[in-house]
Amino acid sequence: MIDAKTTIGWGLGKKESYGIDVLKEALSQYSSAKVALAFTGGKDSLVCLDLLRRASDGQVNIPVLHVDTTVKFPEIYEYRDRIVRDWKLKLIVHINQQALAEGPKPDDPDFCIFCTKRLKTEALQQAVQKHGWQALITGVRWDEHEARSKETFFSPRSDHMRVHPILHFSEDEVWQYIGKHKLPYCALYDKGYRSIGCMPCTEAIPDEGPERSGRGREKEELMGRLRALGYF
């Protein structure tokens, strides 16, 4: 089994190649109608998307899912729509409309946890079930959060498989990849944001310190439990 210790000392090129191999394996196991890629508009899902293009002869032949909480930064929506247009992606946007009608407003102190549980996690589950996907590709990385450190490249959930092609990348390597391949990225990263969530729960932070320190603290402390419910 390839784990974090195994990949110590791997160069970026080797990590890219392994990520492409993971995606090729997923595409060989699941038909294009049964697998999707979760695209947040962030740097990690961008790298996943580009690796997928390289694994598929320059084309993305599977759906790209964007779970929309409706409170994301305007820059995210602009960037998402631009890359969908330029890369000719098949975008599926899913909103948990019932939760949106029932929940607290964005200025409520409880909104961040509600958003993660219902507008993200529950919405994600709804989308998987609605479209009958058997696998979902995400940009989870080992070093991003302790709750993700024991993930595997192919990680079974109750109703689908999670595929993690950049699990072995570091934050710096994600940016090295983006620079190497000259990929267009969201403008928020040039404004001091390192990990991008929704507007009520995300702040710009210094370059030093934990990558996700600008995200809602209560949600980060509950990450393990949230992931057990289906969160990324």
LINRADA-V209343 format. One record per helix or strand of 2 or more residues. SS is the DSSP state (alpha for helix, beta for strand). FROM is the first residue (numbers start at 1). LEN is the number of residues. If there is no record, write none. Layout:
# LINRADA-V209343
ss=SS from=FROM len=LEN
ss=SS from=FROM len=LEN
This chain:
# LINRADA-V209343
ss=alpha from=12 len=18
ss=beta from=35 len=4
ss=alpha from=43 len=13
ss=beta from=63 len=5
ss=alpha from=74 len=13
ss=beta from=91 len=4
ss=alpha from=97 len=6
ss=alpha from=111 len=21
ss=beta from=135 len=3
ss=alpha from=142 len=3
ss=alpha from=146 len=3
ss=beta from=154 len=3
ss=beta from=161 len=3
ss=alpha from=171 len=10
ss=alpha from=187 len=5
ss=alpha from=199 len=3
ss=alpha from=217 len=5
ss=alpha from=223 len=6
